[in-house]
Amino acid sequence: MRGDDETQDQAGLRRREGAARYLGVHPRTLDRLTERGELPAVRIGRRKLYRLETLERYAASRER
């Protein structure tokens, strides 16, 4: 299992695996949410990074 230092960058950006773990979804589900425009990502090169604030807002919007 990866440590937090490998799934989270500086400035509160999480890599794909860390973001998926935070939301409790499979990384492929995270990819689909991003492709559909439901979950914005910051692109740096080929990597997609997710702001912690964005993940928190998305999770809050899904509460029932």
C-alpha positions as CSV (number, residue, x, y, z in Angstrom):
1,M,0.0,0.0,0.0
2,R,1.2,3.5,-0.8
3,G,2.0,6.0,1.9
4,D,0.4,9.4,2.0
5,D,3.5,11.1,0.7
6,E,3.1,9.1,-2.6
7,T,-0.5,9.9,-3.1
8,Q,-0.6,13.5,-2.0
9,D,1.5,16.4,-3.4
10,Q,2.1,19.7,-1.8
11,A,-0.6,22.3,-1.8
12,G,-3.3,19.8,-0.9
13,L,-3.3,18.0,-4.3
14,R,-4.0,14.3,-4.3
15,R,-3.0,11.9,-7.0
16,R,-5.5,9.5,-8.6
17,E,-5.1,6.7,-6.1
18,G,-5.3,9.0,-3.0
19,A,-8.3,10.8,-4.4
20,A,-10.1,7.6,-5.1
21,R,-9.3,6.3,-1.7
22,Y,-10.5,9.5,-0.1
23,L,-13.9,9.2,-1.9
24,G,-14.1,5.5,-1.4
25,V,-14.3,4.6,-5.1
26,H,-12.2,2.6,-7.5
27,P,-9.7,4.7,-9.4
28,R,-11.5,3.9,-12.7
29,T,-14.7,5.4,-11.3
30,L,-12.7,8.5,-10.5
31,D,-11.5,8.6,-14.1
32,R,-15.1,8.4,-15.3
33,L,-16.2,11.2,-13.0
34,T,-13.4,13.3,-14.4
35,E,-14.1,12.5,-18.0
36,R,-17.8,13.4,-17.6
37,G,-16.8,16.7,-16.0
38,E,-18.4,15.9,-12.6
39,L,-15.1,16.1,-10.8
40,P,-12.5,18.7,-12.0
41,A,-8.8,17.8,-12.0
42,V,-5.6,19.8,-12.3
43,R,-3.6,18.4,-15.2
44,I,0.2,18.6,-14.9
45,G,1.7,16.8,-17.8
46,R,0.0,13.5,-18.1
47,R,-1.0,13.4,-14.4
48,K,-4.4,14.4,-13.1
49,L,-4.3,15.8,-9.6
50,Y,-7.3,16.5,-7.4
51,R,-7.6,19.4,-4.9
52,L,-8.7,18.3,-1.4
53,E,-11.3,21.1,-1.3
54,T,-12.8,19.8,-4.6
55,L,-13.0,16.2,-3.2
56,E,-14.6,17.5,0.0
57,R,-17.2,19.5,-2.0
58,Y,-18.0,16.6,-4.2
59,A,-18.4,14.2,-1.3
60,A,-20.7,16.8,0.5
61,S,-22.8,17.2,-2.6
62,R,-23.4,13.4,-2.7
63,E,-24.8,13.2,0.8
64,R,-28.4,12.2,1.1
